[in-house]
Amino acid sequence: MQYFAGSYDLAVIGAGHAGIEAALAAARMGLKTVIFTINLDAVGNLPCNPAIGGTGKGHLVRELGALGGEMARAADACCIQYRMLNRGKGPAVHSLRAQADRRRYQEHMKHVLEQEENLFLKQATVTEILTENGAVSGVVTQLGAKYEVKACVIAAGTYLDSTVITGESVIPSGPDGLRSSTELTGCLRKLGLELRRFKTGTPPRINARSVDFSKMELQAGDEEIEPFSFTTVEPLQNQAVCYLCYTNERTHEIIRANLDRSPMYDGSITGVGPRYCPSIETKIVRFADKSRHQLFLEPCGLDSNELYLQGFSSSLPEDVQVEMLHTVEGLEHAEILRPAYAIEYECINPTELYATLESKKIPGLYGAGQFNGSSGYEEAAVQGYVAGVNAALKILGREPLILRRDQGYIGTLIDDLVTKGTEEPYRIMTSRSEYRLLHRQDNADQRLCEIAYSYGLISRERIEAVREKYRLVDREIHRLEGCGVAASEALNQLLSQRQSATVSSSARMVDLLRRPELHYEDLAPFDVDRPVLPREVCKQVEIRVKYEGYLARQEKQIADFAKAEARRLPTDTDYHAISGLRLEARQKLSQIRPLSIGQAGRISGVSPSDIAVLLIYLGDK
Ligand SMILES: Cc1cc2nc3c(=O)[nH]c(=O)nc-3n(C[C@H](O)[C@H](O)[C@H](O)COP(=O)(O)OP(=O)(O)OC[C@H]3O[C@@H](n4cnc5c(N)ncnc54)[C@H](O)[C@@H]3O)c2cc1C
């Protein structure tokens, strides 16, 4: 029996990483928003690695922070160990990764949702999405509560028709023993959405008291900690460590001997898994020549003995998991607190969505996160933000927010999903961007804060702070360009120490800074008029000076890209009526419905000659 539970502007199904950002963004834009989750104690759950960030993922968190999203702040409030990955390489691939206290992260996010004005958090299972004239009009919960809404974001994660698989055990379940979401899946199919089955997996959790750490390599956090959020000012502390250990031939033998009991190899798993997060059994099969694989023991929280064994994801039977675990040095007596498992779930084909993440089939329906075919907390959070903002903008009758791939990793991720689609859980990587050097994590504020401010998503005070930061950067670079330093014994001593060519006459400060062997702080003793500048300004100055040529080249590429993006294509174009287009191109263009010539050019199966035909069709001479 249904009952009327109220009118809201927006419904968000799911309080995982995507749902949280979607609901907060819409509520902060003034929309009356209701957010549903199957279990309130699993808001912001980290069902897999207790970590935020990583290669490419750190960029997403920083970009989301620049746009006013929540994850960056929550990570700085709840993380217990910080490491900047790839520090030995160029700044384009520097990526922040931090261990999060899982329980604190959940409590923090739940509290943020509970306090947010215009936002109503509910423990309820949505079973149906209602439509009127083909557009979203409401949602219904398992207890018969009917909510009238103008739009709905689906951020149902790994719960849609999900099954958990451990050896011979295959049970309908969500992650961590939470219930699966079946009725909603049935409703989505009836609405005509194309769903497919994906899979992901997680390793066992071990009790720290049963580990012999003396046989492992300690992995400490960085001395100098960079926060995720550009607005975090208080210094952050490392409060925990990780450990590194390895599998060995004994481990591999046990796995090989039990592949016939592996759901990955006996056909019981049909969902497609992430290529870049393989299970240990897949690694043993795929890299048979490797004598050992790295495993990281990661703390799950300060008040917990639980350790996450990264690199040991599996769906092998529990008895085999115990056996293979006890072959690892230091884990001979390890106690499993939670066994490893695989989970299969339904998700949408993201080419059914526009770059606003709105469905092409059902106006007012938006998709975000794992539901869109991606994998990862960070990938989910940025999609949630974009879906929530766009649902709100549509309700407010305002222009949509489309983040383009020339603006950063969020734009790249969404464009990859909605234009190229994905046949496996999509994970962000720095190699996915054509403009890596420009899209660094350290300048996400410069690239995205003006956009967020123009949509009212960050404050005037915030944008003023960002503008001032980059004014200081420009001013300092200008000063260095006009500032010379005389050749001196002290200077040449420094240069020799750094195996850098000595100078016989005066040199421009900026030219010295361009040398890879020298850093901004090295030149301070020779730079008498140097102003005192914040650390992040000095960092920007150094990067901009050192990579000036490369950056200019990428900016040129972006200008060319932006031209093609600016060439808009009407979404109701009848591609089958355009003679000269090849059949495959007509089919693909009709399916994807690109918004621009640029996007059309990125669709696989659309050739440059098809683009030429389209340009003529648009009247371009
Ligand atoms: C076992 C496992 C292993 C993973 N391994 C990896 C990995 O190795 N690497 C990686 O990058 N990512 C991994 N992930 C993925 C990662 O957890 C997700 O990418 C991330 O949590 C997705 O966020 P989300 O917001 O899309 O969905 P989720 O975090 O899954 O949240 C979904 C939310 O939807 C709610 N919900 C679902 N259906 C309904 C309904 N009908 N009504 C109301 N609420 C509903 C749930 O209660 C929950 O709040 C793994 C996930 C799992 C479960």
PDBQT file of the ligand as one rigid body, heavy atoms in Angstrom, charges set to zero:
ROOT
HETATM    1  C1  LIG A 701      33.861  -5.948  -2.969  1.00  0.00    +0.000 C 
HETATM    2  C2  LIG A 701      34.230  -4.672  -3.616  1.00  0.00    +0.000 A 
HETATM    3  C3  LIG A 701      35.483  -4.520  -4.127  1.00  0.00    +0.000 A 
HETATM    4  C4  LIG A 701      35.837  -3.347  -4.773  1.00  0.00    +0.000 A 
HETATM    5  N1  LIG A 701      37.075  -3.241  -5.287  1.00  0.00    +0.000 NA
HETATM    6  C5  LIG A 701      37.441  -2.087  -5.855  1.00  0.00    +0.000 A 
HETATM    7  C6  LIG A 701      38.754  -1.932  -6.352  1.00  0.00    +0.000 A 
HETATM    8  O1  LIG A 701      39.536  -2.841  -6.243  1.00  0.00    +0.000 OA
HETATM    9  N2  LIG A 701      39.112  -0.759  -6.921  1.00  0.00    +0.000 N 
HETATM   10  C7  LIG A 701      38.227   0.247  -7.022  1.00  0.00    +0.000 A 
HETATM   11  O2  LIG A 701      38.574   1.259  -7.568  1.00  0.00    +0.000 OA
HETATM   12  N3  LIG A 701      36.966   0.141  -6.559  1.00  0.00    +0.000 NA
HETATM   13  C8  LIG A 701      36.583  -1.019  -5.986  1.00  0.00    +0.000 A 
HETATM   14  N4  LIG A 701      35.332  -1.157  -5.511  1.00  0.00    +0.000 N 
HETATM   15  C9  LIG A 701      34.417  -0.178  -5.910  1.00  0.00    +0.000 C 
HETATM   16  C10 LIG A 701      34.124   0.900  -4.997  1.00  0.00    +0.000 C 
HETATM   17  O3  LIG A 701      33.681   0.460  -3.828  1.00  0.00    +0.000 OA
HETATM   18  C11 LIG A 701      33.082   1.642  -5.661  1.00  0.00    +0.000 C 
HETATM   19  O4  LIG A 701      33.628   2.112  -6.818  1.00  0.00    +0.000 OA
HETATM   20  C12 LIG A 701      32.486   2.810  -4.946  1.00  0.00    +0.000 C 
HETATM   21  O5  LIG A 701      32.067   2.475  -3.674  1.00  0.00    +0.000 OA
HETATM   22  C13 LIG A 701      31.349   3.266  -5.813  1.00  0.00    +0.000 C 
HETATM   23  O6  LIG A 701      30.676   4.294  -5.209  1.00  0.00    +0.000 OA
HETATM   24  P1  LIG A 701      29.126   4.499  -5.528  1.00  0.00    +0.000 P 
HETATM   25  O7  LIG A 701      28.733   5.711  -4.807  1.00  0.00    +0.000 OA
HETATM   26  O8  LIG A 701      28.902   4.431  -6.982  1.00  0.00    +0.000 OA
HETATM   27  O9  LIG A 701      28.419   3.225  -4.927  1.00  0.00    +0.000 OA
HETATM   28  P2  LIG A 701      28.465   2.566  -3.500  1.00  0.00    +0.000 P 
HETATM   29  O10 LIG A 701      29.572   3.083  -2.695  1.00  0.00    +0.000 OA
HETATM   30  O11 LIG A 701      28.393   1.099  -3.771  1.00  0.00    +0.000 OA
HETATM   31  O12 LIG A 701      27.109   3.055  -2.796  1.00  0.00    +0.000 OA
HETATM   32  C14 LIG A 701      25.862   2.666  -3.295  1.00  0.00    +0.000 C 
HETATM   33  C15 LIG A 701      24.791   3.203  -2.386  1.00  0.00    +0.000 C 
HETATM   34  O13 LIG A 701      23.528   2.922  -2.986  1.00  0.00    +0.000 OA
HETATM   35  C16 LIG A 701      22.634   2.477  -1.997  1.00  0.00    +0.000 C 
HETATM   36  N5  LIG A 701      21.577   1.752  -2.687  1.00  0.00    +0.000 N 
HETATM   37  C17 LIG A 701      21.709   0.791  -3.632  1.00  0.00    +0.000 A 
HETATM   38  N6  LIG A 701      20.498   0.401  -4.082  1.00  0.00    +0.000 NA
HETATM   39  C18 LIG A 701      19.585   1.150  -3.396  1.00  0.00    +0.000 A 
HETATM   40  C19 LIG A 701      18.165   1.218  -3.389  1.00  0.00    +0.000 A 
HETATM   41  N7  LIG A 701      17.423   0.460  -4.189  1.00  0.00    +0.000 N 
HETATM   42  N8  LIG A 701      17.548   2.077  -2.540  1.00  0.00    +0.000 NA
HETATM   43  C20 LIG A 701      18.289   2.885  -1.711  1.00  0.00    +0.000 A 
HETATM   44  N9  LIG A 701      19.642   2.866  -1.662  1.00  0.00    +0.000 NA
HETATM   45  C21 LIG A 701      20.264   2.015  -2.504  1.00  0.00    +0.000 A 
HETATM   46  C22 LIG A 701      23.488   1.704  -1.034  1.00  0.00    +0.000 C 
HETATM   47  O14 LIG A 701      22.870   1.579   0.215  1.00  0.00    +0.000 OA
HETATM   48  C23 LIG A 701      24.741   2.605  -0.984  1.00  0.00    +0.000 C 
HETATM   49  O15 LIG A 701      24.523   3.651  -0.078  1.00  0.00    +0.000 OA
HETATM   50  C24 LIG A 701      34.930  -2.312  -4.882  1.00  0.00    +0.000 A 
HETATM   51  C25 LIG A 701      33.651  -2.446  -4.345  1.00  0.00    +0.000 A 
HETATM   52  C26 LIG A 701      33.309  -3.628  -3.719  1.00  0.00    +0.000 A 
HETATM   53  C27 LIG A 701      31.939  -3.785  -3.181  1.00  0.00    +0.000 C 
ENDROOT
TORSDOF 0
